[in-house]
Amino acid sequence: MAATRRPGRNHLFVPGPTNIPDRVQRAMIVPSEDHRSVDFPTLTKPLFEETKAVFGSTEGTIFLFPASGTGIWESALTNTLHRGDKVLTSRFGQFSHLWIDMAQRLGLNVIVQEEEWGTGANPQRIEEALRADTNHEIKAVMTVHNETATGVTSDIGAVRKAIDAAGHPALLFVDGVSSIGSLPFYADEWKVDCAIAGSQKGLMLPAGLGVICVSQKALKAAESSSGPNDRLAHVYFDWADHQKQNGAGYFPYTPALPLLYGLREALACLREEGLENVYHRHAVLGEATRQAVAAWGLKTCAKEAKWNSDTVTAILVPEGVDAAAIIKHAFVRYNLALGAGLSQVAGKVFRIGHVGDLNELSLLGAIAGAEMAMLDNGVKVQPGSGVAAASSYLRENPLAKS
């Protein structure tokens, strides 16, 4: 008789959603309650302040929406811009592409700088475009910090320097959905006007809570966009509605209550580990994964080391091999969830997510499973080579800095 149950647990190594710590899961098991009660602000008011830390901000304003990161993309655009406004952005992966598509569908005039997939935003080209915009018609620069489709991280600090060098007043919007809470992020230092996060990645929660950290400059832009008919329509994502209620600890509509309790516990996890240790841990796990890829004799999608992401590695399979078959086999045979290739890299890569709540042994399980799935599908790698390379690196590089 065929088995109807898989023993053990599913090994989740996509670049989001990520594994949820047991203590965070327990924190979300709460009864329904009145979100208008006098006690409710004791939960919510600290969240608006404590969440700033993962953005690297003390000056920003936090808004919490029952939404995914895609909703927060829309929040940033619709609160600050008008129909026909020019925005400048780089396209180098599926998620930068989708944000461009949204901006165009909302009625914005999107200037797209095409970059090779496997690379990221080009600060020099951004500076050149802004210098050429002498009338300051470009109202915002949109950048994806960490492109999970290709395993690429862009240098947001360099993008900020490019904007400043051009002497341009454009707002800076950054998609940090797969970086915030895992990779170094400094919203205040980089003068990010809208920093966008989702709950299901570095924040180690289920999907469904969208978070944005908004600068004072962006709030002023939102105020100036509130009158004319060419303003981008927004109701659900209106910051002004939240500002009226958040100060007292409430929301303009029903919040995602269990996720708020989960966020409180997830922030405690990050605080107890220490953000610098969190960033270091992801850097070590990312490099260990790349050591395994090199030992297999394969390459990552990232074209140069400077683009390497420490939250996800996209691995190019040999010519003639279907990466989708490896992913399916890993799931069916070994109960291992690997990330699929998207759009231009569909069937060409599989992705190992190393983001969120994981340690050395967690990662080695994913590397071993990926290795077995490749061998089963005819990829000629030396059995045990990836695990050996990764484990050697991990033994020499502790996850905690202190």
Summary of the structure (lengths in Angstrom):
residues: 402
radius of gyration: 21.5
end to end distance: 52.1
largest distance: 73.1
contacts: 1431
relative contact order: 0.17
helix: 42%
strand: 17%
